[in-house]
Amino acid sequence: MSSISTTIKFSVFSVLTAAMLASTPAHAELSAEELAKLAQNPVGNLISLPFQNNTNLNFGPEKGTQNILNIQPVIPVSIDKDWNIITRTIVPVIWNPALGPDIDSRSGIGDTVFTAFLSPANPGHWIWGAGPVVQIPTNSNAELGNKNWGMGPSVVVLHLDHGSPWVYGALVNNIWSLTSDKQGGSYNNGLIQPFVNYNFPGGLYLTSAPILTVNWKAENSQQWTVPIGGGVGKIFHFGKLPVNTQISAYYNVVRPDYGANWQIRAQVQLMFPK
């Protein structure tokens, strides 16, 4: 557990340190609706620390409950006046239920996923980012991840118009294992996350951001997980600190055998606008 604690503490410390160095009182000038739109932009010039909790119901052969807390520090790095690199690190803390008489419940850290998006510093209504995504074998036991490193491309495109309440787009990536001789063997996994948000004055918004995943190495009928659903979000302030909160639910209309049928997602995102 010491490696788990060290990884989590480093991620949290890194984003908080960057926030203290880079943030200014400028966020006080942004309306709650503008803050909501900023939070909805995956490649926005915004230091933030999201805690996203996903509870997966009826998971595994025993129909148990799986819980995954993703700690996701986002740190933008300015290259020059025209370009930024937006880094996003996802550290999953996982609790798996028992998966059978011989596989007890497990908890610990999963594999860390790091993405670095190159994105224009002064985009128009259409915003994009592209760069590498890396899977890092930080899992604490065999049931929670794979010991082979992975890498692939990641792309995000979205439409954000300050005169419109809509923010919509999609994030796509695919990760191939770089080796195949370690725990878990080779893998080839894809992810598609379309998202659409409708923002009201005052920081309240409706959201849908299902995460479609595909295991290209599985049999055809076992490859895809396709959820549908949505939820609601709201910008609050703790003192001067803006916080983006969100809750949503998704039903997996397509899923592999033993995949969860429902996912409940709750998120708290600490925001440090420049």
N, C-alpha and C positions, 0 to 999 in steps of 0.2 A: 504493500500500500504506500510505501514511502515514495516510489517513483510516481505514483498517481498524484499524491499530494504535491510533489515538486513540480510536475507538469502543470497542474491546475494553478498553483500559486504563481508560477512564472508567467503564465498567460494573463492572469488577472493583474499582476504587478506591471507587466509590460504595457498594457493598454491604459492603466491608471497613470503610470509615469508619463506616457506620451500625451495623455489628456491634460495633465497638469502643465506640461511644457508648451503645448500648442493651443489650448483653448483660451478664449478671451471672453469678456462680457458681451460679445456681439450677439450671442444667442438670445439675449433679452429683447433684441430688436425684431426677432422672428415671431410671427404669429403661431398659434398652436397648429393651424392648418398647414403652414409652411414647414413646421417641424415634422408633422406627420408625413408630408411628401418627401422630406429629406430622409426620414427613416425608411421609407419604402423604396429608395434608390440603392440598389446593391453596390453601386460604384460611386456613391455620393462622397464628396470631400468632407467626411464626418468621422471622427473618432467615436467609437461606440463599444459597448460591452453588453451584448445580448445574452440572456440566459433563456434558452428555449427548451421546454420540457414536453416530451412526447410520450404519452401513455397509450400503448398498443393493447387492445382488448382481444381476448380469445386467441392468444398467440401460442403456437406450438401444439403438439399432439395432446397435451393435457388441458388445452384451452385456458392457459393462465394469462396473467397480466405482465407485460414487459414495460419497463420504464427506461427512457433514455433522456438524460439531461445534457444538452449540447451547450457548452460554454464557447462563445463565438466572438472573440475580440476582433474588431475591425480597425485597422490603422492605415490611413492614407499617407503616402510619401510623395512629396512634390519633387518632380525631376527638374522642371523649368516652368516658365509661364504657360506653356502649351500642353504639358503632359503630367499626369499623375500615375502612380502605381498604388492601387488599392489592395491591401493585403487582408485576407480573411483566414483565420485559423479556427477550426472546429475540433474541440476536444470533447468526445462523448463519454459521459459517465453512465454506465449501463447496469441495470438490474434485470437479469433473465430469470424467469420462473423455471421450475423443474421441467425438463424436456422428456422425461421418461423415468422408468424405475432405476436406470443406471446413470442418469445425468441429473445431478442435484441443481438447485438454483445457484446462480453465480452473480456476483457483483464486482465491478471494477471499472477500469478504463478501457475503452475501445481504441480503434486506430484513429490517429489524428489526421485530418485532411487540411492541407494548406493550399490556398489559391492566391495568386498575384495577378491582378487585372491591370493591364495598361489601358488607360482611358483618357480622352481629351479633357483638359482642365476647364475649357470653356465651350461646352457642347451647346447645340440648339435644342429643339424640342425632342429630337431623337438622340438618345444617349447609348453608348456602347462601351464595352470593355472586353478584352481578350487576353489570355495568358495561360500559363501552365497550372495544373492542379497536381499536387503530390500527396500520395497516401503514405503515412509514416507508421511503421509497425510498433505502436506504443501499447498494444493490448496487454493486459495483465494476466490473461490465461487463454487457453485454446478456444474456449467457447465464445470469446468476445472479439475475435479478430484474426488477422492473418499476419504471419511474420515476414512475408515478402513485400518489399517496397513496391510502390506503384506510381505511375505518372501518366498524364494525358493532357488534352486541351480543355479549356473552359471558356465559354462565351456567354455574355449577357447583353441583351438589347431591350431598351424600354422607351416608352413615350411619356414625357413629363412636360406639361405646359402649365406655367404658373397661372394662367387665366382659366384653366379647366380643373374640375374636381377629380378627373380621372388620372390614375397612374397605372400603366399596364405594360407587360413585357414578358420575357422568358429568360431563364438561365439554363444552360445545357453544358454538361461535361461527360467525359468518358475516361475511365481509368483502367489501364492495362498493367498487370504485374510485370515488374522488371526481371524477376527471377521466379522459379517454380519449385525449388528444391527445399523450401523451408515450410514451417507449419502452415497448413491450409492449402498449399499448392498454388497453381496459377489462377488468375481471375481476369475477368473482362466485364466491367460493370459500368452502366450508363445511368445518367440522371437527367430528367427534364422537369423543370419547375416553372410552369406558367403562373403569372400572378396578375391580379386585377384588383384595384382599390378604388373606392369612391369616397371622397373626403367631404365632410360637412364642416361649416364654420365652427370653431371652438375645439378642433382637434379630434372629434369623433369620426370614425370611418368604418366602412364595410370592407371586408377583405376576403379573397380566396386565393390560396397559394398552395395547391396540391403538389406533392412531390412524387412524380412518377419515376420508378426505378426499373431497371432491366438487368438481369444476369444473363449475358449472351452465351455463357457456357452451359446453362441449364437446358433441359428438354423444352421444346416449344411451349408446352402447356404450363410450364413452371417458370417462365422467364420474367413475366411482367407483374408489377404491382401498380394498379391505376386507381387512385382515390378521386372522389368528388366531394365537395363540401365548401365550407367557408365559415366566417365568423365576424367578430367585431373588435375594433381597437379604439384606444383613446390615449391622448397625450395628457400627462399630469406633470406637475412640478413638485419636487421635494426641495423646498427652498428655491434656489435659483437653478437647480439641476433639472432639466427636462427628462422625463421618463416615458418611454413608449410601452404601453401594455396592450396585450392582445390575447384573445381566447377564440378557439375555433374547433370544429369537429369535421372529420373526413371519414367517408365510408369507402372501403376498397371494393369497387365493383369487379375488378380483376385482381386475383391474387394467387400465389402458388399454394399448394397443399400446406397446411399448418401455418399459413400467413395470418396475421391479425385481420379481423374484419372491420374494426373501428379504430380510429386514432383521435385522441383528444390532445390538442396542442395549446399550451399556455406559454406566453413569453413576456419577459420584462427586459427592456433594453435601456441601459443608461446611456445618455447621449451627451457628447461634448463637442458641440459645433464650434468651428473656428470663427 
